Amino acid sequence: MTDDRLIVAMDLPNVLDGLELANALGDSVSFYKIGLGMLTGGGLALANELKQDHGKRIFLDMKFFDIGATVEAAVRGVAQFDLDFLTVHGDPHVVRAAREGAGGSDMKILAVTVLTSMDRDDLDASCIKDGEIGDLVQERAGIALANGADGVIASPQEAALIRALPEAEGKLIVTPGVRPAGGDPGDQKRIMTPAQAIANGADHVVVGRPIWQAANPRQAALAIQQELVSPQAKRPN
């Protein structure tokens, strides 16, 4: 059975490229992330096709951020598609509005803490308060979870800090910024291997370019699947 802890990020320009990748990966992957980059290229249509026709799980990575009424309306619209995960920014009013918009659907609301492409210099440039990134991520995660998020998005470097929070009991931690050992980090700045992320407390790892840019995407996905069940991925007691 395919390990759905691996979520493949379809950071591709359109539906045709997405379907080509899904066909190449076949039954080696059961969970896909579709983000803003594909939204204007038919991302919602692809999400529906993969979900309804291919039986895949879908993570819609929209990172909604707006006034509460707008977020609530947007999430209510997405909830009708029977998708699995949806991201919003972790600000309390956004999370509460998203929770209301999701209603009684099974779609999980995941709150973004600090983007994995950002470091302290980026936070300074954005006038974000002083402090170590790990501390800020942990604080934002706790606030988001207390306000109704089903889980959070954070780098694998902060997964253990979040997992230690009382508010994280029974909640999801999904980690982008995951690269196989020796892989090109690209624009990611706070990275770990898939095994390290799971050992640190992540429930799901998100991997994109190391899979779809590989000469053999299916083989790359299967290699990560194997790593997820390796001794290195075991969580400490």
N, C-alpha and C positions, 0 to 999 in steps of 0.2 A: 504494500500500500504506500502511495506517495506521501512523504512527510510534508504536511502543509505548514511547517514552521518556516520553510523557505518561501518567500514572496518575491516573485520576479517583477522588477520595475520595467514597465513597457515605456521607456523614455524614447519613443519613436514618433515620427511625424504624422502618421495617419493610420487608418483602419487596415489598409492592405498590408502595410509593413507589420502591424500588430498580429494579424491573422497568419502571416507567413512565419513569424516567430513562434506563435502558439502551435502551429502545425509541426514546426521543426522540433519543438520540445516535447510534443505529444504527451504521453502519460508520465513523463518525468517531473512535471510541474502541475500542481493543482490550484495554485493561488497566484493571482496577478495584481499588480498595482498599476492603476491608470491615473495619470496626473494632469496638471494644467497644460503641460506642453502638448498633449494630444487632444485637449478639449475641442479646439476648433478644427481638428482633423477627424472628427467623428468618434471621440473617446467614449461618449455615453452609448452610442450605438454598438461599439466594440464591447463595452462592459456587458450590455444586455445579451449580445450574441454569445460571448464566452460563458456567461452565467446560465442562460436558458438553453442553449443548443449544445454546449460542450460540458456542462456540469462543473465549471470552475468556480472557485471562490474569488470575489472581487473586492479589492481595496481601492476606493475612490479617493485620491489624494488631492483634495481641493483647497485645503487650508483656509477655510472661510474665515473672514474677519470683517465685521461691519457692525452697525447698530443692531441691538437685539432683535427688533422686529424683522429686519432684513435677513439676518442669519436664520431665525426661526422659519421664515417662509422658504428660504433656499433649502434648508435641511428637510422640511416637510416634502418639498418637491422631489428631492433625491430619494427619500424613504420609500416612495411608491415603486421604485425599481427593484426592490428586494435584494440590495447589495449587502455586503458583509461589514466592511469598515468604511468610515468616513472621517477625514481629518478636519479639525477646526483649530484656530489659534487658542492657546491655553488661558486667555484672559477670562476671569470669572463670568462676566456678563455674556461673553460669547458662548462659553460652555453651557451655561444655564439655558440660553436661548436654543442652542442646538439640541439639548436634552428634551426641551419642550417640543421642538419640531420633529424629533424622531418618534415621539408618541409611543405607541405600543409596538413599534416595529422591532425586528430582531437586529437591525443595523447597529453596530457598535460605534460610539462616538469617541474618537481618539484625539487627545489634545496635544498640540505641538508645544514643546517646551522652548528649546533654543535650537535653531537649525544646525545640522551637523556640518554645514559648510562655513560656520562662523567661529571665530576665535575671539579672544578678549579685545584685540584691536578693532574688530568689526563692531563689537558691542559698544566700545568707547565712541566710535564714529556715529553710532546710532543713539547716543546719549542714554544708554542703558546703565543702571546704577552699578557702582563698584562692587567687586567681589569675584571670587573664583567661579568659573563657569559651572563646575560641578555643584557648587552650593546654590547657584541661581537656578539651575535645572531642577535640583531636588525641591527647592522652595516652590517653583512654578508647578511642578508635578503634584505636590501635595495640595496646593490650592485648587488645581483643576480637578483632581480626584474628589476633593471635598465638595466641589460644586456640581458633581454628577457625571464626570467623564467616565467612560468604561475602561479607559486605558490612556496611555501617553505615548508620544513619539519622542525618543531621546537617543543620543549616541550610545553605543555599547559601553563607552567609558563611564557613563553615568548610571547604567542599568542597576548595578549593585546598590548604589546609593538610594535609588528609587524603590527597589525591592525591599529595602529595610524600613520604609515608611509604614506606619500603621494603616494609612489610607490606601496603601497598595495591595492590601490583602484581597486576593481574588480578582485583581485587576490585571489588565494586559499591558505589557511593555513591548513595543515594536521598535526595532532598531535599524535605521538606515546607517550609512557610513560603515558598511561591512565590506571588507575586501579579503579575498583569499590571500594566504601568506605570499609575500613578494609581489602582490598585485599593484598596479598603478593606482594611487589614491585619487587621481583626477582632482576635482574641486572639493573633495572632502578633507576636513582637517582633524576630525576626532574619530579615528577609525580603529577597528579591531577585526580579527578574523571571525568567521562564522562560529567556530567552536568557542572562542573566547566570549563572544556575545551571549551565547546560550549559557555558558558557565557562570556569567555575571548576572543572570536572572532574566534575560530576554525570553519572551514567548515566541516571537517571530523575528527573522532577519530579512531585511530587504536588500536585494542584490540586483543591479541592472546591467551596467556596462560590462563587468567581467563575464557575464553570460552572453548577452546578445552581440557583443563585439568579438567573442571567441570564434576561432575557426570552426569549432564544432560546439554550438550552444548546448545541445543535449548532453554531450559529454561533460561540459563545464558544470551544468546543473546537477548532474548525477554525482560529480565529485564533491560538490557542496553538500548534497544530501548525505553522502557517506561521512563527511566531516561532522555533520550534526549528530550522528550517533556514535562518534568516536569517544574514547576515554577522555580526550581533552575537552569535550563539551559537557562533561559531568559536573553538576553543581556541588560545591562543598556542603557537607552535612552541617 
